[in-house]
Amino acid sequence: MTPDRLHALTSWHADWKGLRVAVLGLSVTGFSAADTLAELGADVLVVTEKADEEYARLIPVIGARLWTGSLDDVPQELRDFAPEVVVASPGFAPQHPLISWIRESDAALWGDIELAWRVRDKVLRPDGSPADWVLVTGTNGKTTTTRLAASMLVAGGLRAAPVGNIGTPVLDAVRDPGGFDALVVELSSHQLWYLGLQEGPDPVSPHAAVCLNLADDHLEWHGSFEAYRDAKAHVYDNTRVACVYNKADAATRAMVEDAEVVEGARAIGFDLGVPGPSDLGVVDGILVDRAFLEDRRTSALELTTVDELAGLGLAAPHIAANILAAAALARSLDIAPAAIRDALRGFRLDPHRIEVVARHEGITWVDDSKATNPHAAASSLTAYPGAVWIVGGLLKGVDIGDLVAGRGAQAKAAIVIGVEREAVVSAFSRHAPAVPVFEVDADETEEVMTRVVELAAGVARDGDVVLLAPAAASFDQFSSYADRGRRFAAAVRERIGTGAGDEHDAVADPSDPDHPA
C-alpha cells in the first residue's frame, strides 16, 4: 500500500475497500475492530491463539476470516496474507513475536484507538462535526474518573458515554447511530503505547486529557518504568483545550510540560490543597474551580463540599481527587457547577472499590479488590489507617517494599494471599517487623477467602477495619479482581451470618477482568 493511500484513510467515507487488514486478538476489542473493518469493506483476517465460541461463530457472518493457533511464531497464514495494516489488541506487548515482525515489515501497525479516531465521522453532531474526545489515564482511578466525567457531561445536557478500557470499545461508540456530543475515553498504558506509533496526517487530538497519577505497574509489559511513563505521556499529545494534571504528582506535571499540544491548550492542575489560578482544589472543606471562570485571579466557583461527599460515600481522599479531575474535564466543556453537583448526587462507585460489604460487632469489612497495584493500595490504606490488611497476589514485577515501609507499617496485621507470598512476607520482615503477618497457604480458590476471613476475625476487634486491598493482580488464584472481591464478601457474610442485625451492604456481580493500567 502506498503512503498516500494510508494517509488518506482518515474518514469513514475514505476508500477502505479491499484493504488487507490483520486483526490480532479476538476479545471485545478485537471483535469490534474486525466488525468495523468488515463493515468498511476491508479484507479482514483475525489471528488469535483462541477464540470465544460466540466470536468464532460471528467472524464469518460479518465477512471476515479467522485463524487460531500458537502465536509463539508468526503463522504462515499471516505471512501469506501480507497485511497492509495490522490492528493489534492491547494485550500484545511490544516484544511479542508478531509485533516485532510487523514493525520490521512494510505494514502499518495501529491500535483500536487510532482506527476509531480515523472513522469517528461516521455519525456527526447537528453542526456537522464528530464528537469531542476526552482522554483519561493514570495508574489508578481511571475507571472512576471516566465514569464521573461522563456522568457530569450527561447531567450538563450533553450526549456522552464512558468508553475504551472501561469496557465499551470506542469503535462501537463511534458507530452508534444515535451519535454523541462527547466520548470520555479511558486508556490503558497498552493502548497509549500503540497511540504513540501514529504517523498519519490526522492524529488523535482530544478536547481535553488527564493523567491522574503515575506509579510502578505493568513493568512486565513495557519492560521498564521509563517505557511505562513514556506510554502514559502520550495521553496529552495534540490536546486542544485542557491538559489536566495532578499537582501532587510531579511526573504528570512533567508530562504536560513536555507535551506537543495544539497552540492555546491550557495546563489545569488539581489536588486536595488550596488551588491557584488555573487549578481546582479544596478551600475550607469546599471543592472549587479557579480555572474555568473569567475572574480566576480573585474568585472561585463552588462545586461541592467534603461534607456532602461524605454523605455520598465519596469523601476518601483519592476519590475526592478523582472528582476534581473529572470536574476539570467537564468544566473544559462548559458544564455548569450545578450540573456537576447533580451528577455527584446520583453517582455510585463501582463494586470492589473501597466498598463496605458488612459491619458486624463493631468491625467494618471493606472490599477494595480493584486495588491491583501498590499505588492503589496506598490510597486505600490512607483512607483506613491501622486496618487489618489483606495483601498479595501477582505483583506484576513491582516491588512492594516501599508500600509496606510506608502505609503498611501502620497496619494492625497483615494477611498475605497469593502465589508470590514470599516477596510480601519478606517485605514486612525488612520494613515493618512489628506488624503481625499471617500467610494463607490454601491452594484451592474456594478455600482462600474462607481462611482469610477466619484469620481476620481472630485479629480484628470493635472499631477495627478489615481491608482487602491486595496491591496485586488476581489471576494467580482468581478469575478477576471482581471474582476475588465477590469471594471475600461471600466469606464475610458466611462467617457473620445473615440475621446479625448489623449492616450488610449488597455487592454487585460484574464480570469485568483486571483492567490494565
C-alpha atoms as one frame of an Amber mdcrd trajectory, in Angstrom:
protein
   0.000   0.000   0.000   1.319   3.416  -0.892   1.816   6.016   1.856  -0.675
   8.256   0.064  -3.450   5.703   0.384  -2.624   5.045   4.029  -2.657   8.771
   4.816  -5.997   9.119   3.034  -7.657   6.680   5.444  -8.835   9.408   7.826
 -12.594   9.139   7.376 -15.372   6.587   7.437 -16.036   7.696   3.883 -12.488
   7.030   2.622 -11.762   4.087   0.325 -11.207   1.126   2.655 -12.463  -1.483
   0.185 -10.116  -4.397  -0.362  -7.570  -3.132   2.174  -5.827  -6.178   3.663
  -6.067  -5.816   7.441  -4.996  -8.344  10.056  -6.618  -8.035  13.472  -4.613
  -9.536  16.326  -6.711 -10.900  19.173 -10.397 -11.700  19.456 -11.619 -10.264
  22.711 -14.181  -7.454  22.886 -11.674  -5.024  21.360 -10.541  -7.379  18.604
 -14.064  -8.205  17.554 -15.093  -4.549  17.429 -12.097  -3.831  15.165 -12.889
  -6.766  12.863 -16.563  -5.828  12.701 -15.756  -2.194  11.872 -13.264  -3.087
   9.159 -15.583  -5.633   7.593 -18.344  -3.016   7.504 -15.917  -0.683   5.731
 -15.284  -3.321   3.053 -11.741  -4.288   4.064 -10.361  -7.802   3.617 -10.049
  -8.919   7.253  -8.073 -11.791   8.755  -8.370 -12.269  12.534  -5.397 -14.008
  14.149  -5.696 -15.251  17.715  -4.470 -18.049  19.962  -8.001 -18.995  20.951
 -11.467 -17.649  20.290 -14.612 -17.425  22.345 -17.210 -19.690  20.746 -19.638
 -16.841  20.075 -16.990 -14.616  18.476 -15.723 -17.521  16.381 -19.247 -18.087
  15.087 -19.712 -14.417  14.233 -16.453 -13.799  12.366 -17.557 -15.475   9.090
 -21.009 -13.913   9.493 -19.520 -10.400   9.335 -17.422 -11.391   6.316 -14.011
 -11.873   7.952 -11.738 -14.907   8.268 -10.393 -16.481  11.450  -7.104 -18.225
  12.186  -6.425 -19.756  15.613  -3.300 -21.415  16.917   0.031 -20.817  18.602
   1.428 -17.307  18.286   4.906 -18.164  19.540   5.989 -17.517  15.966   4.406
 -15.711  13.020   1.762 -18.008  11.453   2.349 -18.827   7.813  -1.198 -17.783
   7.003  -0.441 -14.285   8.292   2.763 -14.141   6.251   0.887 -15.239   3.127
  -1.866 -12.705   3.780   0.753  -9.926   3.674  -1.340  -7.375   5.584  -1.170
  -3.719   4.639  -2.443  -2.686   8.064  -2.421  -4.581  11.361  -4.762  -3.613
  14.201  -3.467  -5.159  17.414  -5.479  -5.727  20.558  -3.838  -4.008  23.551
  -2.753  -7.296  25.116   0.029  -7.695  22.534   3.200  -6.320  24.149   5.915
  -4.535  22.138   8.242  -7.527  22.415   5.671 -10.074  21.169   6.993 -12.004
  18.131   4.090 -10.827  15.940   4.586  -7.181  16.870   8.323  -7.422  16.204
   7.657  -8.990  12.782   5.080  -6.348  11.853   7.348  -3.467  12.830  10.076
  -4.875  10.585   7.637  -5.238   7.680   6.011  -2.603   5.491   2.640  -2.929
   7.244   1.206  -0.087   9.327   0.623  -1.003  12.982  -2.400   0.561  14.700
  -4.303   0.103  17.913  -8.079   0.198  18.122  -7.986   3.819  19.330  -6.244
   5.072  16.194  -8.688   3.169  13.994 -11.641   4.653  15.911 -10.258   8.183
  15.513  -9.846   7.691  11.781 -13.508   6.691  11.334 -15.030   8.928  14.009
 -17.009  10.894  11.406 -19.489   8.121  10.639 -22.101   9.788  12.874 -21.911
  13.573  13.214 -23.403  16.167  15.526 -26.029  18.590  14.212 -23.290  21.086
  13.371 -21.594  18.516  11.135 -18.654  17.779  13.451 -17.784  14.464  15.144
 -17.953  14.013  18.904 -15.275  15.575  21.091 -12.954  13.131  22.797 -11.820
  13.445  26.407  -8.972  11.079  27.352  -8.369   9.625  30.820  -5.399   7.591
  32.010  -3.308   7.071  35.149  -2.027   4.161  37.171  -5.134   4.306  39.348
  -8.553   5.921  39.308  -9.116   5.788  35.533 -12.439   4.000  35.544 -13.909
   6.051  38.388 -12.809   9.316  36.788 -14.082   8.250  33.371 -17.493   7.404
  34.801 -17.569  10.616  36.842 -16.696  12.805  33.858 -19.270  11.117  31.622
 -21.940  11.498  34.326 -21.127  15.196  34.657 -21.367  15.739  30.900 -24.731
  13.988  30.764 -26.003  15.998  33.742 -24.960  19.118  31.819 -27.120  18.179
  28.859 -24.577  16.548  26.534 -24.934  13.173  24.881 -21.877  11.451  26.341
 -20.618   7.963  27.154 -17.721   6.346  29.022 -15.820   4.105  26.594 -12.472
   2.446  25.945 -10.619   0.407  28.557 -13.669   0.783  30.804 -15.460  -1.893
  28.747 -17.323  -0.471  25.737 -14.953  -0.288  22.740 -14.558   3.163  21.220
 -15.254   1.618  17.820 -18.722   0.595  18.980 -19.401   4.139  20.199 -18.319
   5.907  17.009 -20.655   3.619  15.022 -23.636   4.133  17.338 -26.374   5.582
  15.086 -27.622   7.819  17.913 -24.343   9.714  17.968 -22.649  11.569  20.821
 -21.534  15.074  21.689 -18.556  13.746  23.635 -16.834  10.449  24.383 -14.895
  10.026  27.623 -12.215   7.506  26.677 -10.401   5.513  29.340  -6.974   4.478
  28.033  -4.569   1.908  29.419  -0.829   2.262  29.040  -1.033  -0.531  26.470
  -3.435   1.426  24.289  -1.335   4.562  24.701   1.812   2.742  23.575   0.044
   1.937  20.309  -1.198   5.517  20.090   2.420   6.626  20.235   3.043   4.871
  16.908   0.771   7.229  14.953   2.281   8.614  11.766  -0.743   9.841   9.808
  -1.706  13.426   8.982  -4.671  13.433  11.383  -3.512  12.029  14.753  -5.786
  11.738  17.767  -6.396  15.265  19.065  -8.561  15.286  22.199 -10.510  18.234
  23.538  -9.056  17.533  26.987  -6.888  14.884  28.626  -5.717  13.842  32.075
  -3.089  11.558  33.574  -4.276  11.133  37.144  -1.092   9.734  38.675   1.915
   7.573  37.890   3.420   4.657  39.816   5.134   1.353  39.010   2.779  -1.024
  37.213   2.782  -3.372  34.228   6.551  -3.333  34.044   6.497  -6.844  32.583
   4.559  -5.487  29.562   6.560  -2.308  28.980   9.961  -3.578  30.067  10.800
  -0.626  32.330   9.213   2.160  34.333  10.572   4.700  31.856   8.782   2.989
  28.977   5.570   2.828  31.037   5.845   6.546  31.822   6.529   7.441  28.194
   3.458   5.498  27.089   1.248   7.271  29.618   2.525  10.657  28.456   1.008
  10.136  25.001  -2.401  10.931  26.534  -1.579  14.636  26.178  -0.421  14.509
  22.541  -2.208  17.126  20.399  -4.615  18.201  23.164  -6.635  21.210  22.040
  -8.128  22.826  25.175  -7.146  21.415  28.590  -4.220  19.294  29.798  -5.327
  18.307  33.289  -2.589  17.098  35.655  -2.148  16.127  39.294  -0.283  18.856
  41.208   0.620  16.254  43.850   2.350  14.066  41.242   5.369  15.730  39.648
   5.502  13.136  36.878   2.152  14.249  35.470   3.237  17.899  35.524   6.384
  16.959  33.595   4.266  15.134  31.017   2.256  18.279  30.375   5.362  20.451
  30.212   6.903  18.133  27.600   3.730  17.509  25.572   3.250  18.624  21.990
  -0.183  20.248  22.139  -2.331  22.481  19.973  -1.480  26.137  20.454  -3.715
  27.660  23.124  -4.194  24.485  25.172  -4.038  25.221  28.907  -2.444  23.320
  31.778  -5.047  22.753  34.516  -3.903  21.432  37.894  -5.852  19.631  40.601
  -5.116  18.381  44.100  -6.598  18.467  47.588  -4.846  21.692  48.532  -5.782
  25.323  48.049  -5.896  25.961  44.283  -4.078  28.696  42.444  -5.409  30.326
  39.283  -5.981  27.654  36.598  -6.393  24.952  39.283  -9.124  23.002  41.022
  -8.764  22.202  44.713 -10.216  22.434  48.209 -10.717  25.538  50.372 -12.168
  25.183  53.877 -13.892  21.921  53.013 -15.269  23.197  49.697 -14.219  21.775
  46.315 -13.734  24.727  43.997 -12.828  25.635  40.425 -10.372  28.500  39.862
  -9.615  27.526  36.272 -12.745  27.984  34.201 -14.056  31.417  35.125 -13.179
  34.903  33.973 -12.027  36.321  37.297  -9.936  33.347  38.358  -7.303  35.556
  39.990  -9.610  36.556  42.832 -12.624  34.231  42.602 -13.601  30.555  42.657
 -16.706  28.542  41.799 -18.074  26.094  44.357 -18.558  22.575  43.017 -19.478
  20.601  46.168 -18.352  20.153  49.763 -16.398  17.482  51.584 -19.358  17.012
  53.939 -21.703  16.395  51.028 -19.259  13.909  49.522 -19.035  12.129  52.880
 -22.787  11.691  52.860 -22.499  10.124  49.405 -19.659   7.780  50.361 -17.262
   9.716  48.100 -15.039  11.530  50.591 -11.984   9.228  50.610  -9.022  11.401
  49.593  -8.253   9.578  46.357 -11.924   9.638  45.335 -12.139  13.374  46.026
  -9.064  13.850  43.830 -10.748  11.862  41.046 -13.818  14.095  41.390 -11.694
  17.209  40.944 -10.012  15.732  37.862 -13.362  14.769  36.342 -14.777  18.194
  37.152 -11.849  19.840  35.349 -12.594  17.790  32.242 -16.306  18.633  32.465
 -15.668  22.327  33.043 -13.458  22.398  29.927 -16.647  21.530  28.035 -18.596
  24.331  29.774 -20.549  22.093  32.145 -22.039  24.257  34.903 -21.074  23.669
  38.566 -24.708  22.906  39.402 -24.724  20.042  36.888 -21.511  18.665  38.404
 -23.109  18.654  41.832 -26.234  16.961  40.445 -24.085  14.271  38.826 -22.291
  13.574  42.100 -25.564  13.169  43.976 -26.523  10.332  41.654 -23.097   8.727
  41.409 -22.134   5.404  42.955 -18.704   3.829  42.971 -18.273   0.554  41.123
 -18.278  -2.614  43.229 -14.907  -3.616  44.693 -13.754  -0.003  45.155 -13.459
   0.764  48.887 -16.879  -0.896  49.205 -18.179  -1.650  52.695 -19.556  -5.173
  52.414 -20.550  -5.593  56.080 -20.414  -4.073  59.544 -20.754  -6.534  62.382
 -19.865  -6.386  66.092 -18.059  -3.093  65.519 -15.846  -4.426  62.709 -16.094
  -2.918  59.215 -15.229  -5.215  56.301 -14.097  -3.321  53.173 -13.611  -4.699
  49.661 -11.109  -2.760  47.567 -10.125  -5.685  45.362  -9.705  -3.197  42.494
  -6.511  -2.030  44.245  -4.370  -4.151  41.940  -1.088  -2.275  42.450   0.792
  -0.632  45.357  -0.274   2.907  44.438  -3.970   1.999  44.630  -3.475   0.066
  47.862  -1.687   3.069  49.400  -4.781   5.182  48.742  -6.950   2.589  50.497
  -4.608   2.380  53.477  -4.647   6.176  53.687  -8.443   6.063  53.922  -8.308
   3.263  56.532  -5.104   3.637  58.595  -4.476   0.861  61.094  -6.613  -1.688
  59.212  -6.170  -5.428  59.179  -4.718  -5.550  55.673  -5.320  -8.389  53.214
  -2.492  -8.180  50.671  -0.878 -10.212  47.903  -1.375 -11.837  44.503   0.501
 -11.341  41.231   2.840  -8.401  41.755   3.473  -7.838  38.011   7.165  -7.202
  38.538   6.578  -4.404  41.072   8.487  -4.122  44.368   6.028  -3.815  47.254
   8.696  -2.753  49.759   8.004   0.985  49.730   4.291   0.421  50.329   4.964
  -1.883  53.274   7.520   0.524  54.747   5.082   3.427  54.428   1.357   2.857
  54.805   1.746  -0.856  55.514   3.756  -0.260  58.659   0.629   1.257  60.250
  -1.476  -1.892  59.680  -2.783  -3.727  62.727  -1.930  -7.005  60.992  -1.259
  -8.334  57.503  -2.913 -11.370  55.980  -0.926 -12.449  52.918  -2.514 -14.268
  49.980  -1.339 -15.278  46.503   1.397 -17.340  44.918   4.038 -14.629  45.485
   3.615 -14.563  49.258   7.323 -14.888  49.948   8.057 -11.457  48.463   5.332
  -9.840  50.587   6.313 -11.621  53.803   9.949 -10.675  53.198   8.954  -7.017
  52.717   7.225  -6.985  56.107  10.208  -8.674  57.721  12.536  -5.980  56.358
  10.382  -2.862  56.544   7.633  -3.441  59.141   8.741  -6.198  61.516   6.332
  -5.053  64.246   3.263  -5.862  62.110   1.912  -9.384  62.752   1.875 -11.349
  59.475  -0.344 -14.339  58.678   0.064 -16.388  55.497  -2.851 -18.065  53.736
  -1.434 -21.209  52.194  -4.699 -22.564  50.797  -4.201 -23.841  47.238  -7.833
 -24.039  46.156  -9.596 -20.824  45.114 -12.696 -21.824  47.073 -10.690 -22.028
  50.299  -8.641 -18.827  50.147 -11.138 -16.247  51.341 -12.678 -18.533  53.952
  -9.262 -18.796  55.565  -8.636 -15.043  55.112 -11.824 -14.122  56.941 -11.137
 -16.668  59.677  -7.716 -15.124  60.327  -9.006 -11.552  60.126 -11.829 -12.265
  62.566  -9.273 -13.591  65.033  -7.311 -10.324  64.936  -9.929  -7.566  64.465
 -11.727  -6.012  67.413 -14.528  -3.496  67.923 -13.713  -0.348  65.916 -11.323
  -2.069  63.509 -11.448  -2.248  59.719 -10.586  -5.348  57.708  -9.393  -4.128
  54.318  -8.979  -6.183  51.163  -6.525  -4.027  49.159  -4.200  -6.605  47.602
  -1.749  -4.302  45.756  -1.529  -7.077  43.177  -3.398  -8.664  40.303  -5.730
 -11.566  40.954  -5.060 -14.082  38.198  -2.873 -16.375  40.296  -5.850 -17.582
  42.340  -8.979 -15.884  40.951 -10.519 -15.222  37.555 -10.531 -11.422  38.071
 -10.369  -8.751  40.745 -14.186  -8.885  40.758 -14.125 -12.635  41.469 -11.661
 -12.014  44.301 -13.905  -9.332  45.788 -17.062 -11.422  45.454 -15.465 -14.361
  47.209 -14.245 -12.106  50.016 -17.730 -10.643  50.533 -19.312 -14.099  50.444
 -16.856 -15.415  53.030 -17.554 -12.440  55.308 -21.293 -12.993  55.121 -20.965
 -16.691  55.661 -18.985 -16.089  58.836 -21.171 -13.381  60.390 -24.465 -14.974
  59.350 -27.469 -13.270  57.795 -29.525 -12.397  60.850 -26.981 -10.458  62.846
 -28.857  -7.175  62.632 -25.899  -5.096  61.580 -25.307  -3.573  58.153 -24.855
  -5.910  55.201 -24.348  -3.906  52.024 -25.131  -5.682  48.766 -22.286  -6.482
  46.371 -22.925  -6.448  42.623 -21.721  -9.247  40.372 -19.756  -7.768  37.474
 -17.657  -9.996  35.265 -15.009  -7.498  34.230 -11.404  -8.705  34.449  -8.478
  -6.784  35.878  -8.181  -3.672  33.699  -4.677  -2.914  32.542  -3.375   0.354
  33.791
